[in-house]
Amino acid sequence: MSFFGRFFGKPRRSHRPVSLQLDEGFLTSRITEAKRLNEDVVSSFVETTQKQVSDAKFARQVIRDVLQRADNLKALHHAGNKK
């Protein structure tokens, strides 16, 4: 179709959307599936946050231990110095 034919030709028929008749069983199955997927996502999120909390506690403990060891080494290094 040419460029002018699109503007001056017959108007195209618009396609009507097909309306589906959905039964209650289909809708309830979709709702239960969505609820199950939501529960899976929420439980995965909770597990991930718990793992992040435990990782943060472990990192704090490691840092605390490293700083304590560094302080102890400084104290041992300077223990023999006399003024």
N, C-alpha and C positions, 0 to 999 in steps of 0.2 A: 504494500500500500504506500502511495506516495505521501509526501509531507502534507500537501494541501488536501489530499483525500481524507486524512485523519481529522481535519478540522471541518471540512464541508460535506463529508459523507454522512451516511446514516449513523445515528447515535448507537453505540453498542449497548446491548442489553446488560444490565448489571446482574451478576449472579447472586441469587438469594442464598443466604447461609442455610445450610441444612440443619433443621432442628431435630435433635435426637430425643426420643422419649426414653428417659432413664428410669428404670424401676428402682424400688426402694432397696432391694437386695444388693444391687450394684453399688448404690450410694453408701450403704452401710459397710459393705466390704472395703470400699475405698477409704472410708473414715477409719475403720479399724486398722487398715494397712498404714495410713498416715500416722495414727497414734503409735503403732509399733515402731515405725521409723523414727518418730520423735523420741520415744523412750530410748532407742538405741543411741541416738545422737546425744541425748542428755547424759546417759550413763558413760559414754565415751568421753564427754566433756568433763564429767566429775572425776573419772579416772586420771585424765590428763592433768587436771589441776592438783590432784593429790600427789601425783608424781612430781610436778613442779615444786610443790611445797617440800616434799622430802629431799629433792635435789638442792633446794635452797638451804635447808637445814644442814645437809651434808657439806655444802660449800662454806657455810658459816663456821662449821666445826673445823674444817681443814684450815681455813684462814686463821682461826683462833689458835690452833695448834702450831701453825707456822710462826705466828707472831710470838707466841709463848716460847717457842724453841729459840727464836732469834734473841729474845730478851735474856734467856738463860745462857746462851753462848756469849753475849756481851758481858754478862755478869762474870762468867768464868774467865773470859779474856782479861778483864780488868781486876780480877781478884788478887793477883800477885803484885800489882802495881802499888808502890808505897810513895807517899808524898814526902 
